[in-house]
Amino acid sequence: KEDKRTGRKANRVETLRRSISDLEKSIDYAGENGWFEGVNPVTRVRKGLGKKPKAVGRRAFKADRLADFSKALFAVDAALPYPITAHLLRMLTLTGARTREIRELKWAEVEGLDTDAPMLHIPTDRMKKRLAWSVPLSSQAASLLRDIQTWQSVVGTGLKGVESGYVFVRLQGNYKGRLCS
């Protein structure tokens, strides 16, 4: 079963722990309303599970690994004709934006790509705090976007994602025409 909060698969013990908690609350509610009398039997079961294990979160990317990661991303270019996912990862590192902000980027939000001051304008609906913001693009980021523009003009005609105006659309493979993930 997938955890709604994190999107990861919950293990069986954690699923059982949550189900027992919900059941315990239901029986407590029934007792408060006079529908159940006596000690809540679920409380004993919950106590028998022991302590909840310490949560292990996702580890942050360490800065000393950035050079190796960047080299690996550039190695991908040699293997694929349209390394759109590698470009997406590069764009994330070059802009410092959140994944959804860049993954769902549309060409209408890119301004002045061929000028000296290219910008991205991220709308409020993709922002965590619902405040729009603009990101000035480096020459490397602008170059990446120009590459994608060229690829889309060559092989992207008629693809659903390209026709909808998205930047990071898969141009080959089984998921051709869909947004990169």
C-alpha positions as CSV (number, residue, x, y, z in Angstrom):
1,K,0.0,0.0,0.0
2,E,1.3,3.5,-0.9
3,D,1.7,6.1,1.8
4,K,-0.5,9.1,0.8
5,R,1.9,11.6,2.4
6,T,5.2,10.4,1.0
7,G,4.2,8.4,-2.1
8,R,6.4,5.5,-0.9
9,K,5.2,2.0,-0.1
10,A,4.4,1.6,3.5
11,N,5.7,-1.6,5.1
12,R,3.2,-4.1,6.6
13,V,3.9,-3.2,10.2
14,E,3.3,0.5,9.6
15,T,0.1,-0.3,7.7
16,L,-1.1,-2.5,10.6
17,R,-0.1,0.2,13.1
18,R,-2.2,2.9,11.3
19,S,-5.2,0.5,10.8
20,I,-5.1,-0.4,14.5
21,S,-5.0,3.3,15.4
22,D,-8.0,4.1,13.3
23,L,-9.9,1.1,14.8
24,E,-9.0,2.2,18.3
25,K,-10.3,5.7,17.7
26,S,-13.5,4.2,16.3
27,I,-14.2,2.1,19.3
28,D,-13.3,5.0,21.7
29,Y,-15.9,7.1,19.8
30,A,-18.5,4.3,20.1
31,G,-17.8,4.2,23.9
32,E,-18.2,7.9,24.2
33,N,-21.6,7.7,22.6
34,G,-22.8,4.7,24.6
35,W,-22.6,2.2,21.8
36,F,-19.8,0.2,23.4
37,E,-19.1,-0.7,27.0
38,G,-15.9,-1.9,28.6
39,V,-12.2,-1.6,27.9
40,N,-11.1,-1.0,24.3
41,P,-9.7,-4.4,23.2
42,V,-7.6,-2.7,20.4
43,T,-5.5,-0.8,22.9
44,R,-3.9,-4.0,24.2
45,V,-3.1,-5.1,20.6
46,R,-1.5,-1.7,19.8
47,K,0.7,-1.9,22.9
48,G,1.8,-5.4,21.9
49,L,3.3,-4.0,18.7
50,G,6.1,-2.3,20.6
51,K,7.7,1.1,19.9
52,K,7.3,2.7,16.6
53,P,10.5,2.5,14.6
54,K,12.5,5.7,14.1
55,A,11.6,7.3,10.7
56,V,14.4,7.5,8.2
57,G,14.0,10.4,5.8
58,R,15.5,11.0,2.5
59,R,19.1,12.1,2.7
60,A,20.0,15.4,1.2
61,F,22.4,15.5,-1.8
62,K,25.9,16.3,-0.6
63,A,27.8,19.1,-2.3
64,D,30.9,17.0,-2.7
65,R,29.0,14.6,-5.0
66,L,27.9,17.3,-7.4
67,A,31.0,17.1,-9.7
68,D,30.6,13.3,-10.2
69,F,26.8,13.7,-10.6
70,S,27.4,16.4,-13.3
71,K,29.9,14.3,-15.2
72,A,27.4,11.4,-15.2
73,L,24.7,13.7,-16.6
74,F,27.0,14.8,-19.4
75,A,27.8,11.1,-20.2
76,V,24.1,10.5,-20.8
77,D,24.2,12.9,-23.7
78,A,26.5,10.6,-25.7
79,A,24.2,7.6,-25.3
80,L,20.8,9.2,-26.2
81,P,19.8,11.3,-29.1
82,Y,17.3,13.3,-26.9
83,P,18.4,13.2,-23.3
84,I,15.4,15.1,-22.0
85,T,15.6,13.7,-18.5
86,A,19.2,14.6,-18.1
87,H,18.4,18.2,-19.3
88,L,15.6,18.3,-16.7
89,L,18.0,17.4,-13.9
90,R,20.5,19.9,-15.2
91,M,17.8,22.6,-15.3
92,L,16.9,21.8,-11.7
93,T,20.5,22.2,-10.5
94,L,21.0,25.4,-12.6
95,T,17.9,27.1,-11.3
96,G,17.5,25.9,-7.8
97,A,13.7,25.5,-8.4
98,R,11.5,22.8,-7.1
99,T,10.9,19.7,-9.2
100,R,7.3,20.4,-10.1
101,E,8.1,24.0,-11.0
102,I,10.5,22.9,-13.7
103,R,9.0,19.5,-14.7
104,E,5.7,21.2,-15.6
105,L,7.3,24.2,-17.3
106,K,5.6,25.6,-20.4
107,W,7.1,27.5,-23.2
108,A,4.7,30.5,-22.4
109,E,6.5,30.8,-19.1
110,V,10.0,31.2,-20.7
111,E,10.8,34.8,-21.7
112,G,13.7,36.2,-23.8
113,L,15.4,32.9,-24.5
114,D,17.4,34.5,-27.3
115,T,18.2,37.7,-25.5
116,D,20.8,38.7,-22.9
117,A,18.4,38.3,-20.0
118,P,16.3,35.1,-20.3
119,M,13.8,34.5,-17.5
120,L,11.4,31.8,-16.3
121,H,8.1,33.0,-14.8
122,I,6.7,30.4,-12.5
123,P,3.0,30.8,-11.8
124,T,1.4,30.6,-8.4
125,D,-0.4,27.3,-9.0
126,R,2.9,25.4,-9.0
127,M,4.5,27.3,-6.1
128,K,4.6,25.8,-2.6
129,K,3.6,29.1,-1.0
130,R,1.4,30.2,-3.9
131,L,3.5,33.2,-4.7
132,A,4.7,33.6,-8.3
133,W,8.4,34.1,-8.9
134,S,10.8,34.7,-11.7
135,V,14.1,32.9,-12.2
136,P,16.9,34.5,-14.3
137,L,18.5,31.9,-16.5
138,S,22.2,31.4,-16.9
139,S,23.7,30.9,-20.3
140,Q,23.9,27.2,-19.7
141,A,20.2,27.0,-18.8
142,A,19.2,29.0,-21.8
143,S,21.3,26.7,-24.0
144,L,19.5,23.7,-22.6
145,L,16.2,25.2,-23.4
146,R,17.3,26.1,-26.9
147,D,18.4,22.5,-27.5
148,I,15.0,21.2,-26.3
149,Q,13.2,23.7,-28.6
150,T,15.2,22.4,-31.6
151,W,14.5,18.7,-30.7
152,Q,10.8,19.5,-30.3
153,S,10.7,21.2,-33.7
154,V,12.3,18.2,-35.3
155,V,10.6,15.2,-33.7
156,G,7.9,16.6,-31.4
157,T,5.3,17.6,-33.9
158,G,2.0,16.0,-33.0
159,L,3.0,14.8,-29.6
160,K,0.4,15.6,-26.9
161,G,2.8,17.2,-24.4
162,V,4.5,19.3,-27.1
163,E,1.2,20.4,-28.5
164,S,0.1,21.5,-25.0
165,G,3.2,23.7,-24.7
166,Y,5.3,21.8,-22.2
167,V,9.1,22.0,-22.3
168,F,10.1,18.7,-20.7
169,V,8.3,16.1,-22.8
170,R,9.6,12.7,-23.7
171,L,10.5,12.6,-27.4
172,Q,11.1,8.8,-27.7
173,G,10.4,5.5,-26.0
174,N,7.2,4.0,-24.5
175,Y,6.1,7.2,-22.9
176,K,6.7,9.4,-25.9
177,G,4.7,12.6,-25.6
178,R,4.3,12.5,-21.8
179,L,6.0,14.8,-19.3
180,C,9.3,13.7,-17.8
181,S,9.0,12.3,-14.3
